Amino acid sequence: MDYRLLMDTSILAGEIIMENGGEAYRAEETVNRMLNTSNAKHVEVVVMGTSMVATVSNPYRDAITATRRIRRRGTNLQRIAEVNVVSREMCEGRLSLEEAFHQLEELREKKQYPEWVRVIASMIGVMGFTYTFGGRGMDLLFAMLCGVAVYAVQYINRYTGLSGIINVALSSFAVSVVAVLLYHLFPNQMNPDTVIIGGLMLLVPGLAITNSARDLLAGDYVSGTARVMEAVVTSLAIVLGTGLALLLRSLI
Amino acid sequence: MILQCVFAFLAVSAFCLLFEVPKKLVPVGGLMGGLCWGIYLLCLKYGVSLYGANFIAATSIALIAEILARVLKQPSPMFFVPGVLPIVPGYSLYYGVYNFAVGEHALSKEYFIKAVMISMLIALSIFAVNAVFRVNWHTKPRKN
């Protein structure tokens, strides 16, 4: 058995799970299961929120270790589901190691929806939440504009390579500024608060909150607290961006 | 109220697209979101406190998500993350900032505490439901 390829494949699976918003214990379990197909004596996988280490060792053989630093952080639930499928099929022997590796490599960059669908989705998303939080009439139209604003900021930030936190701060600033400007243009026709709340729903750290709870419950305190901090810092970034815009509003 | 749930459904379905949920499961995620908001509103209507309403909504969503995950053989975040979106505290967070910006510090503190409490309640509900589902009902106790 090709231990090196097995190690590359397994750690790639774990990496994809961690990059796309999976829980640390899920990544650990998946990598562990895949490495255990080698029947090695010792298999250890440690996932620590922002990095992961895996080792396979046998007596009379060199140990193989791989380390990965998780740099990207996004939400892509489909990739997590598909990694699950690939790892299960590989462990049951229905998929060869080479095929599994290639499928995972392809999966890593796979996107389901084209750009325009995502723009419309963020428009409708912001619009819907603006309504549920009490926006009516013209608010809904303006909310759609805010959705486009957030998407534009995130699209630009893909090329500037700014960190996730600054991205969130800039996006929340953009939402608030657009809403405040629209309020100044059409003073009596909208309620800027509901529009901003709708826009912020795109940015609130829902996934970090749920994942931190799951990781802490699984006894994974390092990853759990890392996720808690992610939620806290993301919220602070939202507060910063929105706060700046609201201060500008009170200055005008 | 029904209209609000419909809009929550729409919004969460759209968010599902942003989260790259597979096409077949987008309406399911949207329904979870609509249901979550519906339960939350019903609780508030029948006099449950704000925190109680959040907890009940999150717990029922967590429960349904775990069941769906087993029935449809998908990872459970697929249903849970969209489902719980409407009650993630964006509202309290915003009013916390807003009141801070206009100088109402006491009110702002209240809203920020609310946001933290609601996040903790969501986490707590996952704790409770997950703990039940993690019990191994079939296997015998392990010998040490």
Interface residues (C-beta under 8 A of the other chain):
Chain A: G21 G22 E23 R26 T75 N76 L77 Q78 R79 I80 A81 N84 K111 Q112 Y113 V117 R118 I120 A121 S122 M123 I124 G125 V126 M127 G128 F129 Y131 T132 F133 D193 I196 I197 L200 M201 L202 V204 P205 G206 L207 I209 T210 N211 S212 A213 R214 L216 L217 A231 S235 I238 V239 T242 G243 L246 L247 R249 S250
Chain B: L3 Q4 F7 A8 F9 L10 A11 V12 S13 A14 F15 L17 L18 F19 E20 V21 P22 K23 W37 Q74 P75 P77 M78 F80 V81 V84 L85 P86 V88 P89 G90 Y91 L93 Y94 Y95 G96 V97 Y98 F100 A101 V102 A115 S119 I122 A123 L124 I126 F127 N130 A131 R134
